[in-house]
Every structure is written in C-alpha cells, then in structure tokens.
Amino acid sequence: MTYEVRITDEACGAIDAQADYIAEESGFPGRGVEWLLECYALIDTLETFPSRCAFAPENERRDYEVRKLNFGSYLIFFRVDEDAKVVHVTGFRHGMREVPDQ
C-alpha cells in the first residue's frame, strides 16, 4: 500500500533552516545540500508502511497518533491518515530538544 506524503510549511521550514545551519557551520554549502537530500529521501520512505515508526513522546498529549522517524540526531514527526492514505509530516527538531508542552 502506497501513501501520499505531504510536508507542512512549518516542518519544511525547520528542515530547510537546519540544512542552512549545517552548510554555514561546516563552511561547505554542499554539505547542507547533501544533508537536505538525505532528509527528504528518508521522508519519502514513509510512502510505504509508515506505521513501522514508533510513537513520538508528543503522542501522549494528543487526541491523534503522532509518530517519529529518526534521522541521525533529529526527529521527523508525522501522522497517518489511514482513510485517505496520506502521511502528514508536521514537525522536525533535534532529538535532544525538550518536548514542547503544546
């Protein structure tokens, strides 16, 4: 079963900002591009069997399922709409950052 993967503007912005940071800190702009391509390639794997991923810590405070996909030391957050067969990527953060209270 194949799912459509949609990325929110907020998640896309956070991912792009991290890629920019990596490019700037490494002094090699190509490294940021490589990291970005790796990140989006991993997100694309959610097209098949997205429920393979564990529940996110945020799941306990939501009335819907929130799952996480690990990308190195980062977490990609998403929810799955089984009826529509759509994966909604909703967030991105470093794994060591505290979980927001929202």
Protein Blocks (a to p, Z undefined) as FASTA:
>chain_A
ZZdddddfklmmmmmmmmmmmmmmnopaklmmmmmmmmmmmmmmmmgokllpccdfklmm
ccbdcddddehjaccdddddfknopacdfbdcdfkbccdfZZ
